[in-house]
Amino acid sequence: MAVKENAPATLADELEKLAARDREIEQLREQMTQALQATEQQLAAAKAKIEEMTRQSRERAETAGNVARLARAGQEAGSQTAEIEELRVELRKARAALEELEEKEGRAEAHAAELQAVVESLGRERSALRSEAGAMRAKVETLAVADDRLRLMAQEVDQLRRENDLLNQELARFLASIGKRPPLSNSRD
């Protein structure tokens, strides 16, 4: 009977462990969601920067077109070649920065997809743990009912033994009064 009393405590411990694991998963999910939101914010910032750089690049390209026209005019005039070269260098820098931002955007999108996959995996694991916890609760309830029934049966057996002992004592008195020897006792060992 001592084993039966330890069994619900062990199941309760298991349920507590499952609840703790569920809380850990929820915390991880919150962390992943926060990381995903931060990544999305970074991605939005990178997109905004790309758009700004694209706008600046277009302006510089327009400026470069203007510079090219000026260069032609400058070649004719022979005085603006240094300024044209500076604008060409700026245009190359803007294109390089634009490529770098596009690369960062791609990496941020890949990271966001990875985080989303982790969040979905944690959700599936949480569902499995909840299902397992429900099965454990049902098992605990079944064991509790069985324990109650066993306790009642043990009480009934004890009551029957006491009644048997009383009947044996009465039989022994009756047999002693009529002069016969009592039969062997069926009491507990």
DAWOBEL-V883891 format. One record per helix or strand of 2 or more residues. SS is the DSSP state (@ for helix, = for strand). FROM is the first residue (numbers start at 0). TO is the last residue. If there is no record, write none. Layout:
SS:FROM:TO
SS:FROM:TO
//
This chain:
@:1:76
@:80:177
//
